[in-house]
Amino acid sequence: MVPFRSLFAFTVAISTCLAGITKPTEVYYGKHGKSVKPSIKRTINLTWEDGAPNGQAVRKMIKMNGQFPGPNIVVTEGDWLEVRVNNYMPFNTTVHWHGLEMYNTPWSDGVPGLTQKPIEPGQSFVYRFEANPPGQYWYHAHSRGTLQDGLYGGLYIRHKPTAARPFHLISTDKNDIAQMRKAEHTPNQMMLSDWTNATSWDYMDVQRNSGAAFFCADSILLNGKGAVYCKDKYWMTSLLIPWMQAAFINQTVTDKGCFPYVPSTQGPPGLYKYNETLIPDYLDRKCIASEGFNATIIVDEKAGWASINWIMAVAVKSITVAIDEHPMHVYEVDGHYIRPQVADSIQMFNGERYSAMIKLDKEPKEYTIRVAGTGLDQVISGFGTLRYKGTPRNKALTPSIASLDYGGIGTSKEIRPLQNSLHYLSPFPNTIRFPPKPTPNDQMFFLKLGRLNYTWQWTLDGKDIYASDRSAYNPLLFEPDHGDSTNPNLVVRTKNNTWVDIVFQVGSNPLQPIQFPHSMHKHSNKAFKIGFSMGIWNYTSVYAAWKAQPEAFNFETPQVRDTFVTTFDGPGWLVVRYEVVNPGPFLLHCHIETHLEGGMAIAMLDGVDKWPAIESIPEEYRRYAGYT
């Protein structure tokens, strides 16, 4: 594999050769099909610029149309969207539209080596696709780890006016329902991200050079804004629950809150070799505080309700969010309506989205928005402000009552966390097509998640790693039988119009029963979370497991998700089921950037019996990929 630093130097050289261009080379031109014309057109210019979102050290980062995060794209269900991406950066890129199904448009999914070739420096690529399904989504880089450098933005697809909504389950008052519909139409986007003063190349080089799994960040950002907070390391350690403190073996977190390099973060002693002294001090310690700028959301009490749409655009962190004194009525998860649940805090993992209504009935003043890292790797927090319109400026107001402490733990027993187990977050309406009960002959893929060879390398099948930008210049959409697609450990094949089960097993290594929670994201259509249990999977089929452990399954009201989180408190398995309806190559991977870069992915070749014929792919996409 080409070293990250060498690749960067090479692409900078390419950029120098292209100096002076004012417009990227025209690589794509044309209309999608003969009958569908895009109703919405957008352009995103990607540049590599100086920036300091947390108010501290300036470093190179990705900006989109000169801004960070990228422009928020708002469309309506059924719109055809065209987004032209111009790459003015000195390295390759692609853009993935996270959570969108891409029915009949797999060439716009944005994964190098699967659906397209990379967009090289000085080139352009046009993504065309139908805005479906409705809900809160986002877009981000999908070439190496450059999401960590800032390439992400929001994508909101409004429901059609006639769609059934669950707001009557929050309040039966007609005025409340009308206000919630209006709030849903113009939600407040809350984009959560982590920020480090190292570029993604430097971050991965640290892991390669030291052999250690690295997970530290400098800041948590809300809508691209934040600061660096330096707290006493003994105080931060005291915020952790006792068993976590015990795992430190008489050590503390660093002054940045980063966990020490111990078995709970690096794996069993002696199993993997690493040298933590090779990690530069500025990355995990030697904290330097900055004031920065925190995001402010302004709400109007007269509106009655506000929709808060949380988007987890983080690279390595998991985060718990809360708004002081404002319970959240969660009504949508991963872009799909649910039966609403009231919660004071929500723990979120990489790639997930949660939309919640809050009632605007409090004293007009400022309320703290708390976003705390709760991923078993660092004590870190970020903050924002919810400000009521008309808040007095010239008189002292009582600070809002904190709902979370700096470590993300509820400040009282009354703080209600969102319940996310198997029988919660049921879809609304319940008339959707749920998966059928399993049969002995269903196709099943068993995936054994864990480390492989090094603490920082991860596998999804227990045997091999999926290299970053694997087969980038030979997309499997155009060559499904290419030699790179023959590895059964990294590529699986399904048939169209069938139901497929995926079993995720964690903790199968008795030396390492506890792992970080893995945030597994499936490209294309959503899947149903149908089963979960602690322990080791010892079954030949989901049917056999269902018969042996019926209490571990939910076929009546399973969650509908595009991102699934594995357990972290011991060996356990998770089962998801989806229907193959969209032939094409789609990635299944952990959305923790360092895990994806460390190899935790497989390619799902869906519907190989109905694979898109070359001549059915729009000519301009064939030409871009070199297949004319």
Summary of the structure (lengths in Angstrom):
residues: 628
radius of gyration: 23.5
end to end distance: 29.5
largest distance: 70.9
contacts: 2170
relative contact order: 0.13
helix: 17%
strand: 33%
